[in-house]
Amino acid sequence: MITEITMNKLDTREFIDKKAQEISSAVGNGTAINALSGGVDSSAVTMLGHKALGKKLKTYFIENGLMRKDEPRKIVNIFKKLGVEVEIIDAKDKFFAALKGITDPEEKREAITQTFYKDVFGKLVRESGARHLLQGTILTDIDETVAGIKRQHNVFEQLGIDPQESFGYKIIEPLVQLRKDGVRKVAQALGLPESIYDRMPFPGPALSARVIGEATPERIECVRLATSVVEDILKNVSAFQYMAILHHDRVTGMRNGKRDFGQQIEIRCWDSIDARTASPTQLSHDILQQLSQRILSEVPGVVSVTYHIATKPPSTMEAV
């Protein structure tokens, strides 16, 4: 049973010192590795891990081909300024090969999980000699997975899966008592910039979680371009999270006076505190028009743009 540390009971200095000591004790004289995605959870764990272990922690950015535009370069540069060296691992081909032909959401998540932990990180563990993986699982990840709402890629022991047996290394999860608001507070106390600690949540399966149906390189590029537009236009909107979703079926449109079967992008924008419940942000019609016009003109093949207005629950924040 995990004891939640709520925001009003969170003493960031005490938490950081305690978790750094726990990480140091668990790893001992050995080494550990972690994956940095640039999200607030993985960023907080990276800084916490380096505080605890110094050079005994090796940090990687896994380039899976599913990230936002220019994400690896941007994140590596931010952490370099903080004194943390991050090595980029190009694994795009492995992830797209694992996703080939898969349309079921849970099968996609499982393919990414197995590729990430067993294939890509399995190789890194063997090469580095590390016996511990440090990762940013939070309480909401566990809640949603255990409840059967959505399998989060970073949850194992709560499902009866032993990472040591399955992957060959132990997993350390120092943030499991916190929800997103608490992680942001810890990230700020660790010295991360606002662009990181106040960053929107981003799914572990990355943009594959925003493609309904098969996540091919071409479809990922489509949603990547739409994501860039959405994040540019909504960057000054006070919302918990916003995103672009690529639908599976083509829809009827018109170009140059002729019928055109094209792609449909769905925009989601959420007001929430901790992601357990959420309501669609009431965007102005002018903003919705800007989103539509830019996506239709900047993302090839898109003929339809919609806005999601269902609450969570019964909806979820991500589509897949």
C-alpha positions in Angstrom: 0.0 0.0 0.0 1.5 3.4 -1.1 0.9 6.3 1.3 0.1 9.4 -0.6 2.0 12.7 0.2 -0.5 15.4 -0.5 0.6 19.0 -1.5 -0.4 20.4 1.9 1.9 17.8 3.6 4.8 18.0 1.2 8.0 19.4 2.6 10.2 19.5 -0.5 13.5 19.7 1.2 12.7 16.9 3.6 11.3 14.8 0.7 14.4 15.4 -1.5 16.9 14.6 1.3 15.0 11.5 2.3 14.6 10.1 -1.3 18.3 11.0 -2.2 19.4 8.9 0.8 17.1 6.0 -0.2 18.4 6.0 -3.8 22.0 6.1 -2.5 21.4 3.2 -0.1 19.6 1.1 -2.8 22.4 1.5 -5.4 25.3 1.3 -3.0 28.6 1.1 -4.7 27.0 0.1 -8.0 25.7 2.2 -10.9 22.2 3.1 -12.0 20.7 4.4 -15.3 17.7 6.4 -16.1 15.8 7.6 -19.1 15.0 11.3 -19.5 12.1 12.2 -21.7 11.9 15.9 -20.8 8.6 15.6 -18.9 8.4 16.9 -15.3 8.4 13.4 -13.8 11.5 12.1 -15.6 13.2 15.5 -15.2 12.6 15.5 -11.4 13.9 11.9 -11.1 17.0 12.8 -13.2 17.9 15.7 -10.9 17.1 13.7 -7.8 19.2 10.8 -9.0 22.2 13.0 -9.8 21.9 14.6 -6.4 22.0 11.1 -4.8 24.5 9.4 -7.1 26.5 11.9 -9.0 28.5 10.2 -11.7 27.2 6.8 -10.6 23.9 7.6 -12.6 24.0 7.5 -16.3 21.2 9.4 -18.0 19.9 8.6 -21.5 17.4 10.2 -23.9 15.8 7.4 -25.9 15.0 8.8 -29.4 12.1 6.5 -30.2 10.8 8.5 -33.2 7.6 9.3 -31.3 8.6 12.6 -29.6 7.7 16.2 -30.3 9.6 18.2 -32.9 13.3 18.7 -32.0 12.6 17.3 -28.5 15.9 15.4 -28.0 18.1 18.4 -28.9 16.1 20.9 -26.8 16.0 18.7 -23.6 19.7 17.6 -23.8 20.7 21.3 -24.1 18.6 22.3 -21.0 20.2 19.6 -18.9 23.7 20.4 -20.1 23.3 23.9 -18.7 22.3 22.2 -15.4 25.5 20.2 -15.4 23.9 16.9 -16.4 25.3 15.1 -19.4 22.7 13.2 -21.4 23.4 10.6 -24.1 20.9 10.3 -26.9 20.2 6.7 -28.0 18.8 6.4 -31.5 16.2 3.6 -31.3 13.6 4.8 -33.9 13.8 1.7 -36.1 13.3 -0.6 -33.1 10.2 1.1 -31.9 8.5 1.5 -35.4 9.3 -2.2 -36.1 7.6 -3.2 -32.8 4.6 -1.0 -33.6 4.2 -2.3 -37.2 0.6 -3.6 -37.9 -0.6 -2.9 -34.3 -3.9 -0.9 -33.9 -5.2 -2.0 -30.5 -4.3 0.7 -27.9 -3.2 -1.8 -25.2 -1.1 -3.8 -27.6 0.6 -0.6 -28.7 1.4 0.3 -25.1 2.7 -3.2 -24.5 4.9 -3.2 -27.6 6.4 0.1 -26.5 6.9 -1.2 -22.9 8.7 -4.3 -24.0 10.8 -2.5 -26.6 11.8 0.2 -24.1 12.5 -2.0 -21.0 13.6 -5.3 -22.5 15.3 -4.4 -25.8 16.6 -0.8 -25.6 17.3 -0.6 -21.8 18.2 -4.3 -21.6 21.1 -3.6 -24.0 22.1 -0.4 -22.0 22.0 -2.4 -18.8 24.3 -5.1 -20.2 26.7 -2.6 -21.6 26.8 -0.4 -18.5 26.8 -3.0 -15.8 24.0 -1.1 -14.0 21.6 -3.1 -11.9 19.1 -0.3 -11.1 16.8 1.8 -13.3 15.6 5.1 -11.8 12.2 6.2 -13.1 9.5 8.7 -12.5 6.4 6.6 -11.8 3.8 8.7 -9.9 0.7 7.7 -8.0 -1.8 8.5 -10.7 0.1 6.1 -13.1 -0.4 3.3 -10.6 -4.0 4.2 -9.8 -5.0 4.1 -13.5 -3.2 0.9 -14.2 -4.4 -1.0 -11.1 -8.0 0.2 -11.8 -7.8 -1.1 -15.3 -8.5 2.3 -16.8 -5.2 2.4 -18.8 -2.0 0.4 -18.6 0.8 2.9 -17.9 4.0 1.7 -19.5 6.0 2.3 -16.2 4.0 0.2 -13.8 5.1 -3.4 -13.0 5.2 -4.5 -9.4 1.6 -3.5 -8.8 0.6 -5.9 -11.6 2.7 -8.7 -10.2 5.6 -8.2 -12.6 9.1 -8.5 -11.2 11.4 -6.2 -13.2 14.4 -8.1 -12.0 13.1 -11.3 -13.3 11.6 -9.8 -16.5 14.3 -7.3 -17.5 17.4 -8.1 -15.4 17.4 -5.0 -13.2 15.6 -3.4 -10.2 13.5 -0.3 -10.6 13.6 2.6 -8.1 10.6 4.8 -8.1 11.1 7.8 -5.7 8.0 9.7 -6.8 5.3 7.1 -6.3 3.8 8.9 -3.3 3.2 12.1 -5.3 0.7 13.3 -7.8 1.6 15.7 -10.6 1.2 18.9 -8.5 3.6 17.5 -5.9 6.1 16.5 -8.5 6.1 20.0 -9.9 6.8 21.4 -6.5 9.7 19.0 -6.0 11.1 19.7 -9.5 11.1 23.4 -8.8 12.9 22.8 -5.5 15.5 20.7 -7.4 16.4 23.8 -9.4 14.7 22.9 -12.7 13.6 25.8 -14.9 9.9 26.8 -15.1 9.9 25.5 -18.7 10.4 22.0 -17.2 8.7 22.0 -13.8 5.5 23.7 -15.2 5.5 21.7 -18.4 2.4 19.9 -19.5 2.1 16.1 -18.9 3.2 14.0 -21.9 2.4 10.3 -22.2 5.1 7.6 -21.8 4.2 6.1 -25.2 4.7 9.7 -26.6 2.9 10.5 -29.8 1.8 6.9 -30.4 -0.7 7.6 -27.7 -2.1 10.4 -29.9 -2.5 8.3 -33.0 -5.7 6.2 -33.2 -4.8 3.1 -35.2 -1.4 2.1 -36.4 1.5 4.4 -35.4 3.5 4.5 -38.7 6.3 7.0 -39.2 4.0 9.0 -41.6 1.1 9.1 -39.2 3.4 10.1 -36.3 4.8 12.9 -38.4 1.2 14.1 -39.1 0.4 14.4 -35.4 3.8 15.8 -34.6 3.1 18.7 -37.0 -0.4 19.2 -35.6 1.1 19.1 -32.0 3.5 21.8 -32.9 0.6 24.1 -34.1 -1.5 23.3 -31.0 1.3 24.0 -28.5 2.2 27.2 -30.3 -1.3 28.7 -30.3 -2.3 27.5 -26.8 1.0 28.2 -25.1 -0.5 31.2 -23.2 -3.7 29.5 -22.3 -4.0 28.6 -18.6 -4.7 24.8 -19.0 -3.5 21.6 -17.4 -2.8 19.9 -20.8 -3.5 20.3 -24.5 -2.8 18.0 -27.4 -3.6 17.0 -31.0 -5.1 13.5 -31.8 -5.0 11.8 -35.2 -8.1 9.8 -35.9 -8.0 6.4 -37.7 -10.6 6.6 -40.5 -10.2 9.1 -43.3 -13.1 11.6 -43.7 -14.5 13.3 -46.7 -13.2 16.8 -47.5 -12.8 19.1 -50.5 -9.8 20.5 -52.2 -9.7 22.5 -55.4 -13.4 21.8 -56.0 -13.0 18.0 -55.8 -13.7 15.5 -53.1 -10.7 14.6 -51.0 -10.5 11.8 -48.5 -8.2 13.2 -45.8 -7.2 13.0 -42.2 -9.0 14.2 -39.1 -7.3 15.9 -36.2 -9.0 16.2 -32.8 -7.8 18.9 -30.4 -8.1 18.3 -26.6 -7.5 21.0 -24.0 -8.0 20.2 -20.3 -8.5 22.0 -17.0 -7.4 19.8 -14.1 -5.4 19.7 -10.9 -4.1 16.2 -10.7 -5.4 14.4 -13.9 -7.8 12.3 -11.9 -10.7 14.4 -13.1 -10.8 17.0 -15.9 -13.0 19.4 -17.8 -12.5 20.7 -21.4 -11.1 24.2 -21.4 -13.6 26.8 -22.7 -11.6 28.1 -25.6 -12.8 31.1 -27.5 -14.2 30.6 -31.0 -11.4 32.8 -32.3 -8.8 30.5 -30.9 -10.5 27.5 -32.2 -10.6 29.1 -35.7 -6.9 29.8 -35.5 -6.2 26.2 -34.6 -8.3 24.9 -37.4 -6.9 27.3 -40.1 -3.3 26.6 -39.2 -3.6 22.9 -39.0 -5.5 22.7 -42.3 -2.8 24.8 -44.0 0.3 23.5 -42.3 -0.4 19.7 -41.9 -0.6 17.9 -45.2 -3.6 15.7 -45.8 -5.8 17.0 -43.0 -9.3 18.0 -44.0 -11.1 18.1 -40.7 -10.4 19.6 -37.2 -12.6 19.0 -34.2 -12.6 20.0 -30.5 -13.2 17.4 -27.7 -15.9 18.5 -25.1 -16.4 15.4 -23.0 -15.3 15.4 -19.3 -13.0 13.0 -17.5 -14.7 10.7 -16.5 -16.1 9.1 -18.6 -13.4 10.2 -21.1 -9.7 10.1 -20.4 -7.2 12.8 -21.1 -5.4 10.9 -23.8 -7.3 9.1 -26.6 -5.3 5.9 -26.6 
